[in-house]
């Protein structure tokens, strides 16, 4: 049996060229503007730019290192005071610090 279906084209050559040209001018901050201009979603535009090999992901910021003892060290200190830490390992660092203050007194 012969197939008569054809592939649906989501982007015209003109839309692709316009998206690439705009992206080179405005970068990642202008994805909303590009999407509005060519009538597509931001996610769709980003995917198209990735497939075209022009999209450059925004680098993620590294988490800020907090000063002071680690959660593991605080748990060790609480345990050293004679308190069973089973079940509190998932608590936040701030909560563990407060618990250490209570146990220490």
C-alpha positions, 0 to 999 in steps of 0.5 A, a space after each residue: 500500500 502506498 503512503 500519501 501522507 507528507 511531512 508537516 513543516 512547522 517552520 518555513 525557511 523564512 521563519 528559521 532564517 529570521 529566528 537565527 538572525 534575531 537570536 544572533 542579535 538578542 541572544 538568550 534574553 530575546 527568546 520571548 521576542 523571537 517567539 512572538 515575532 514568528 508566532 511560536 512558543 519559546 520552547 519551540 524556538 529554543 528547540 529549533 535553534 538547538 537543532 540549527 546548531 546556533 543556540 548556546 545555553 546560559 551557564 548555570 550559577 554555582 551554589 554559594 558555599 555557606 560558611 560554618 560547620 556542615 550538616 554532618 558535623 552538626 549531627 556528629 556534635 548532637 550525637 556526641 551530646 547523647 542525643 539519638 540523631 536517627 530520623 533527623 538527618 533530613 532536617 535543614 542545617 538551620 534546624 539542626 543548629 537550633 537542635 544542637 543549641 537545645 541539646 547542648 543546654 
